[in-house]
C-alpha cells in the first residue's frame, strides 16, 4: 500500500524515479522496488521522499510514516514464509488490512470460505509430491486467514461463486458435502455475503477469470485488484484498472442469484452431491 502511495505522489509531482533515487542516495531501480513493495522501507527515506513530493501536512506525513513502520513489522503470516510465495505474502498482508473484500471465483471456492477438508484436497492437488508436513502447514495458513472473518474488526466479505466452482468434485462427494454445508453456515455471518452465478445465466461480466478487490479503512488508500496466475500475481491500483473490475463486480452482483436464493441453491447442490 505504501509503495503505491509513494508512486502516485511521485507521478503527481512529475518527479522521475532517477531524481527520487538521488534524494535518498539510491538507484532508480531501488525506487521501482520500493514502489512495488519488494524491499523494506527506511523511515528516513520515506521522510525524504515525502518532502520531495511536497507532502507537508503533518497528519498525512504521519499516516504514511506509520505505514512504513507497519510494513517493516513482520505479520503473523511470516512464520509461513517457507511455504508462502513472496508474491502471495503481499496479498495476505493486504487481506489482513482490508475492510472490504469482494471476490469472484470461477474454478474453486475462495480460500476464505473453504472448509478444512476442501482446503486440504485443493492444496494436495496443487502441491503433488510435497511432504505431509508442508501440506498441513499450508492448510494451517489458510485456516488462520479465515479467523479474521469472526474477529472484532472483521472485514466484510462479498463473494460471487460461479456454479462451476460448486459442481467441481474436489476431494470427492464427502468433502464436497462438507464444503457446501460450510458455505451455508458461514453465509449466516453478518459480514459475509455469498452469491452464486448460475450456469443458466450464460455469458456474464467476468468471463476473463477470477479476481479480488480489496478496500481499506483509510480513505486515502486506493482499492487494489488482485489477479492470480500459476506463477505469480498482479496488483492493480490505477484508477482506470480498478474501475473496470469494480464495474464487472457490480454487474456480477446484480446478475447472480440473490444471497437468499443462493442459500437455497446451496441446499439443492448439497442434496445432489
C-alpha positions in Angstrom: 0.0 0.0 0.0 2.8 2.4 0.9 4.7 1.7 -2.3 1.7 2.5 -4.5 1.0 5.7 -2.5 4.6 6.9 -3.0 4.4 6.1 -6.7 1.2 8.2 -7.0 2.8 11.1 -5.1 5.9 11.0 -7.3 3.9 10.9 -10.5 1.6 13.7 -9.4 4.7 15.9 -8.7 6.3 14.9 -12.0 9.4 13.5 -10.4 11.4 10.8 -12.2 12.5 7.6 -10.4 16.1 8.7 -11.1 15.6 12.0 -9.3 13.8 10.3 -6.4 16.6 7.8 -6.1 19.2 10.6 -5.9 17.4 12.2 -3.0 17.6 9.0 -0.9 21.0 8.1 -2.1 19.7 5.1 -4.1 19.3 3.9 -7.7 16.3 4.3 -10.0 15.7 0.5 -9.6 15.6 0.9 -5.8 12.7 3.4 -6.2 11.0 0.9 -8.5 11.4 -1.9 -6.0 10.2 0.3 -3.2 7.1 1.3 -5.1 6.4 -2.4 -5.9 6.8 -3.3 -2.2 9.7 -5.6 -2.9 12.2 -4.1 -0.4 11.8 -2.8 3.1 11.2 0.9 3.8 13.6 3.0 5.8 11.6 5.7 7.7 14.3 8.3 6.9 14.0 7.5 3.2 10.2 7.8 3.3 10.5 11.2 5.1 12.9 12.5 2.4 10.6 11.3 -0.4 7.6 12.9 1.2 9.4 16.2 1.4 10.5 15.9 -2.3 6.9 15.2 -3.3 5.6 18.2 -1.4 3.7 16.4 1.3 3.8 18.9 4.2 0.5 18.2 6.1 1.7 16.6 9.4 -1.3 14.2 9.6 -0.7 12.9 6.1 3.0 12.6 6.7 2.5 10.7 9.9 -0.1 8.3 8.3 2.4 7.4 5.6 5.3 7.1 8.0 3.1 4.8 10.2 2.6 2.6 7.1 6.4 2.4 6.7 6.7 1.3 10.3 3.9 -1.3 9.9 5.4 -2.6 6.6 8.6 -3.4 8.5 6.8 -5.2 11.3 6.5 -8.9 10.5 2.9 -10.1 10.4 1.7 -13.5 11.7 2.0 -15.0 8.2 5.7 -14.5 8.1 6.2 -17.7 10.0 4.9 -19.5 6.9 7.5 -18.0 4.6 9.0 -21.4 3.8 5.7 -22.4 2.1 4.4 -19.0 1.1 5.5 -17.5 -2.2 6.8 -13.9 -1.9 4.1 -12.6 -4.3 1.4 -14.1 -2.1 2.8 -12.7 1.1 1.9 -9.3 -0.2 -1.7 -10.4 -0.7 -2.0 -11.9 2.8 -0.8 -8.6 4.2 -3.3 -6.6 2.2 -6.1 -9.0 3.1 -5.3 -8.6 6.7 -5.6 -4.8 6.4 -8.8 -4.7 4.3 -12.1 -3.5 5.4 -14.0 -4.9 2.4 -13.0 -8.0 0.3 -15.0 -8.6 -2.9 -14.1 -11.7 -4.8 -15.2 -13.6 -7.9 -14.1 -17.2 -8.3 -14.6 -19.4 -11.3 -12.8 -22.7 -10.5 -12.7 -23.1 -6.7 -14.4 -21.9 -3.6 -12.4 -18.9 -2.4 -9.7 -19.6 0.3 -11.5 -17.6 3.0 -14.6 -19.8 2.5 -13.0 -23.2 2.2 -13.7 -26.0 4.7 -10.7 -27.7 6.1 -11.3 -30.9 4.1 -11.7 -28.9 0.9 -8.7 -26.8 1.5 -6.6 -29.9 2.2 -7.8 -31.5 -1.1 -7.0 -28.4 -3.1 -3.6 -28.0 -1.6 -2.7 -31.6 -2.1 -3.7 -31.4 -5.7 -1.7 -28.2 -6.3 1.4 -29.5 -4.5 1.7 -33.1 -5.6 4.7 -34.8 -4.0 5.1 -32.3 -1.2 5.7 -33.8 2.3 2.7 -34.1 4.6 4.2 -31.5 7.0 4.2 -28.9 4.2 0.6 -29.7 3.2 -0.5 -29.3 6.9 1.4 -26.0 7.2 -0.4 -24.7 4.1 -3.8 -25.8 5.4 -3.0 -24.1 8.8 -2.2 -20.9 7.0 -5.4 -20.9 5.1 -7.5 -21.6 8.2 -5.7 -18.9 10.1 -6.6 -16.4 7.4 -10.2 -17.3 7.9 -10.1 -16.3 11.6 -10.4 -12.6 10.6 -14.0 -13.2 9.5 -15.0 -13.7 13.1 -12.6 -11.2 14.7 -13.9 -8.0 16.4 -12.6 -5.9 13.4 -13.7 -8.4 10.8 -13.8 -7.2 7.2 -16.9 -7.5 5.1 -16.5 -10.4 2.6 -18.7 -10.4 -0.5 -18.1 -13.4 -2.7 -19.6 -14.4 -6.1 -19.0 -18.0 -6.9 -19.5 -19.4 -10.4 -21.7 -22.5 -10.3 -18.8 -24.5 -11.8 -16.8 -23.9 -8.6 -19.6 -25.7 -6.7 -20.1 -28.5 -9.1 -16.4 -29.4 -9.5 -16.0 -32.6 -7.3 -12.9 -31.6 -5.3 -11.9 -34.3 -2.9 -14.9 -36.5 -3.6 -18.6 -36.4 -2.5 -17.9 -36.3 1.2 -15.5 -33.4 1.0 -17.9 -31.5 -1.3 -20.9 -32.1 1.1 -18.8 -30.7 3.9 -17.8 -27.7 1.8 -21.4 -26.9 0.8 -22.5 -27.2 4.5 -19.7 -24.9 5.4 -20.8 -22.3 2.9 -24.4 -22.4 4.2 -23.1 -22.0 7.7 -20.7 -19.2 7.0 -23.3 -17.3 5.0 -25.1 -16.7 8.3 -22.3 -14.4 9.5 -23.5 -10.7 9.3 -20.3 -9.6 7.5 -20.4 -12.3 4.8 -22.4 -12.2 1.6 -22.3 -15.1 -0.8 -23.9 -15.2 -4.3 -23.9 -17.9 -7.0 -23.6 -17.1 -10.7 -25.7 -19.9 -12.2 -24.9 -21.8 -15.4 -28.3 -20.8 -16.9 -27.4 -17.1 -16.9 -24.9 -17.8 -19.7 -22.1 -15.3 -20.6 -21.5 -12.7 -17.8 -19.3 -9.7 -16.9 -16.3 -11.6 -15.6 -15.6 -14.2 -18.3 -11.9 -13.2 -18.1 -11.5 -15.1 -14.8 -11.2 -14.8 -11.1 -10.2 -11.6 -9.3 -10.4 -10.0 -5.8 -10.9 -6.3 -5.0 -9.6 -5.1 -1.6 -10.7 -1.9 0.0 -9.1 -0.4 3.1 -10.4 1.7 6.0 -8.1 4.6 5.3 -9.9 6.9 2.9 -6.8 8.0 1.1 -5.7 4.4 0.2 -6.8 3.2 -3.2 -8.6 -0.1 -3.8 -6.3 -2.9 -5.0 -7.3 -5.6 -7.5 -5.6 -8.9 -7.1 -5.4 -11.2 -10.1 -3.5 -14.5 -9.6 -1.8 -16.8 -12.1 0.1 -20.1 -11.8 3.4 -18.5 -11.1 2.6 -15.0 -9.7 0.0 -12.3 -9.4 -0.8 -8.8 -10.5 -1.7 -6.0 -8.1 -3.6 -3.3 -9.9 -4.3 0.1 -8.2 -4.6 2.5 -11.1 -8.0 4.1 -11.2 -8.9 3.0 -14.7 -8.0 -0.6 -14.0 -9.8 -0.7 -10.6 -12.9 0.9 -12.1 -13.1 -1.8 -14.8 -13.0 -4.5 -12.2 -15.5 -2.7 -10.0 -17.9 -2.4 -12.8 -17.6 -6.1 -13.6 -18.1 -7.0 -9.9 -21.2 -4.7 -9.7 -22.6 -6.4 -12.8 -21.9 -9.9 -11.4 -23.7 -9.0 -8.1 -26.7 -7.8 -10.0 -26.9 -10.8 -12.3 -26.1 -13.5 -9.8 -28.6 -15.3 -7.5 -29.5 -13.2 -4.5 -27.9 -14.2 -1.2 -31.3 -15.7 -0.1 -31.7 -17.7 -3.3 -28.0 -18.7 -3.1 -28.7 -20.5 0.2 -31.5 -22.4 -1.5 -29.2 -23.3 -4.4 -26.5 -24.5 -2.0 -29.1 -26.7 -0.3 -30.1 -28.1 -3.7 -26.4 -28.8 -4.6 -26.0 -30.5 -1.2 -28.9 -32.9 -1.9 -27.5 -33.7 -5.3 -24.0 -34.5 -4.0 
